[in-house]
Amino acid sequence: VRTLSLLLILCALGLVACGNSADADHSSIPDPESVGDPQTGRQVFSEWHGEAPACSTCHTIDGTASVGPSLKGIAARAGKQVENLDAVEYLHESIVDPDAYVANGQSESVMYRHFEDALTEEQIDDLIAYLLTLK
Ligand code: HEC
């Protein structure tokens, strides 16, 4: 019975995910709270995690360029960067696989590549929620 309900849950999740990406209006900014906790995300953004540098070592949120692009306004840009990726998908990919799409005018291979190992899935969701508040 357990296995069966697990399968059903996974199916449902799969279907929900498919439905979302098919109908998503990529230009609207999703509600941060629906993704994670922006307050926690804000902390995750400015803390080191083992060897993984804090996001804030390379990114400002006030428009000034640093090692990486400023993340000011990233919430509004995120859904428009890559065709077929909505804002949440784009931000997730930017964190776990930074070289998949290299933001305009930026050099590849600079952003730390192992956040997926350094952060929990929950921390990543909280980060995405925080980034969605940067309008
Ligand atoms: C070692 C420096 C460095 C660190 C640390 C870093 N980044 Fe980056 N980041 C970059 C650079 C350089 C780019 C631009 C090239 C690219 O898109 O990969 C970038 C790009 C991005 C983008 C895409 C920006 C856009 O305008 O589309 C996002 C979002 C992002 N980073 C989020 C994060 C988050 C969240 C963290 C912390 C978990 C983080 N970065 C940590 C250097 C860094």
Residues whose N, C-alpha, C, O or C-beta is under 5 A from the ligand:
A	BS01	HEC	P53 A54 C55 C58 V67 G68 P69 S94 I95 P98 D99 Y101 V102 A103 Q106 S107 V110 M111 Y112 F115 L127
